[in-house]
Amino acid sequence: MAGSQWQLTSLLRGDVPLFPIFTSCKIHFTSQECPSGVVNEETFKEIYSQFFPQGDSTTYAHFLFNAFDTDHNGAVSFEDFIKGLSILLRGTVQEKLNWAFNLYDINKDGYITKEEMLDIMKAIYDMMGKCTYPVLKEDAPRQHVETFFQKMDKNKDGVVTIDEFIESCQKDENIMRSMQLFENVI
């Protein structure tokens, strides 16, 4: 099954997408797209949109860019990109889960809120486009967030901490299996 098809199936089953849609993309740094070896956010969005022409990948690319831009200087260097890919492809389970948590913790306050998760889910569904089969319901992102919080928010305080996230992910067979997909990419 192709990367985006697998992800759609995952979303419809209600799985928590740790690395949504990223597996099907090969973002590359060419001299045309970034002659300086550094990609700004707009260029990153343009490159990423080529992989999802059926939808709007702008918001998800923004979140992904911020996850790669670890020094928050508004640019992703080749080194930043390779470090991120290295974690995703060859990192330990702990490193991969930390990276995923960082992606979902949009404001970097150490917690994933329902609002942050909803923003991510809406961005994923927007990127998938309206032409999916089966047709997705309008409230699918919100339902996905509720499923995520039922699995992850162990103390029911309305936020997911890094500890709750890691513990829940390590206990979830589907999540652990999805993390292994990255080990076979390169």
C-alpha positions in Angstrom: 0.0 0.0 0.0 1.4 3.4 -0.9 2.3 5.8 2.0 -0.7 8.1 1.7 -3.1 5.3 1.2 -1.8 3.6 4.4 -2.1 6.8 6.3 -5.7 7.3 5.1 -6.5 3.8 6.2 -4.8 4.5 9.6 -6.8 7.7 10.0 -10.1 6.0 9.3 -9.3 3.2 11.8 -8.7 5.9 14.4 -5.0 5.2 14.8 -2.9 8.0 16.2 -0.8 9.2 13.3 2.7 9.8 14.8 4.4 10.7 11.5 1.4 11.6 9.3 2.0 11.6 5.6 5.7 12.1 5.9 6.6 8.6 4.8 5.4 9.1 1.3 7.4 12.2 0.6 11.0 12.7 -0.4 11.7 16.4 0.2 15.0 17.2 -1.4 17.4 20.0 -1.4 18.5 20.8 -4.9 20.5 23.8 -6.1 17.4 25.1 -7.9 15.2 25.1 -4.9 17.7 26.3 -2.3 21.0 27.4 -3.8 22.3 28.4 -0.4 21.7 25.0 1.1 19.0 26.5 3.3 15.3 26.3 2.8 12.9 29.0 4.1 9.4 28.2 5.1 7.8 29.3 1.8 10.2 27.2 -0.3 9.6 24.3 2.1 5.8 24.6 1.6 6.2 24.8 -2.2 8.3 21.7 -2.3 5.9 19.8 0.0 2.9 20.9 -2.0 4.2 19.0 -5.0 3.6 15.8 -3.1 0.0 16.6 -2.3 -1.6 18.4 -5.3 -5.0 17.1 -4.4 -5.2 19.1 -1.2 -3.8 22.0 0.7 -0.5 21.0 2.4 0.4 24.6 3.5 -0.6 24.3 7.2 0.9 20.8 7.7 4.1 21.9 5.9 4.2 24.9 8.4 4.1 22.5 11.4 6.6 20.1 9.8 9.0 23.0 9.0 8.8 24.2 12.6 9.7 20.6 13.7 12.8 20.6 11.5 13.8 24.2 12.4 15.1 23.2 15.8 17.0 26.5 16.4 13.9 28.5 15.3 15.8 30.8 13.0 13.2 30.6 10.2 15.3 28.3 8.0 16.0 24.6 7.6 19.5 23.9 6.6 20.6 20.6 5.0 22.1 19.7 8.4 18.8 20.4 10.3 17.0 18.3 7.7 19.4 15.4 7.9 19.4 15.5 11.7 15.6 15.2 11.7 15.6 12.5 9.1 18.3 10.6 11.0 16.1 10.6 14.1 13.0 9.5 12.2 14.8 6.8 10.2 17.5 5.5 12.6 16.8 7.0 16.0 15.8 5.1 19.1 12.1 4.7 19.9 12.5 7.4 22.5 14.1 9.8 20.0 11.4 9.2 17.4 8.6 9.7 20.0 10.3 12.9 21.3 10.4 14.2 17.7 6.7 13.4 17.1 5.8 15.0 20.4 7.7 18.1 19.3 5.8 18.2 16.1 2.4 18.1 17.9 3.4 20.5 20.7 2.9 23.5 18.4 3.6 26.2 20.9 6.5 24.2 22.5 5.2 24.6 26.1 5.7 20.9 26.9 2.0 19.9 26.5 -0.2 18.8 23.6 -3.6 20.4 24.0 -6.8 19.4 22.2 -6.5 22.7 20.2 -3.0 21.9 19.0 -4.0 18.3 18.1 -7.1 19.6 16.3 -4.9 22.1 14.3 -2.6 19.2 13.3 -5.5 16.9 12.4 -7.3 19.6 10.3 -4.0 20.2 8.5 -3.6 16.5 7.7 -7.2 16.2 6.4 -6.8 19.4 4.4 -3.6 18.0 2.9 -5.4 14.7 2.0 -7.9 16.8 0.0 -11.6 16.4 -0.5 -11.3 13.6 -3.0 -10.8 10.7 -0.7 -12.5 7.4 -0.6 -14.4 6.8 1.4 -15.5 10.4 1.8 -14.4 11.8 5.1 -17.0 13.3 7.4 -16.7 17.0 8.4 -16.2 16.2 12.1 -13.5 13.5 11.4 -10.6 15.7 12.7 -12.4 16.4 16.0 -13.3 12.7 16.4 -9.7 11.8 15.8 -8.6 14.3 18.5 -11.0 12.7 21.0 -9.7 9.3 20.2 -6.1 10.6 20.7 -6.9 12.1 24.1 -8.8 9.0 25.3 -5.6 7.0 24.5 -3.0 9.5 25.7 -4.4 11.7 28.4 -4.0 9.3 31.3 -4.8 11.6 34.1 -7.7 13.3 32.2 -6.4 16.9 32.8 -7.0 18.0 29.2 -3.3 18.0 28.1 -0.9 15.3 27.1 2.6 15.5 28.6 5.7 13.9 27.0 5.6 11.2 29.6 2.0 10.3 28.9 2.7 10.4 25.2 5.7 8.2 25.3 4.1 5.7 27.7 0.9 5.5 25.6 2.7 5.1 22.3 5.0 2.4 23.6 1.9 0.4 24.7 0.1 0.8 21.4 1.0 -2.0 18.9 -0.2 0.0 15.9 1.9 3.0 16.8 5.0 0.9 17.4 4.5 -0.9 14.0 4.1 2.4 12.2 7.4 3.6 13.7 9.1 0.5 12.2 8.1 1.6 8.7 10.8 4.3 8.8 13.5 1.8 9.5 13.0 0.3 6.0 12.9 3.6 4.0 16.6 3.9 3.4 
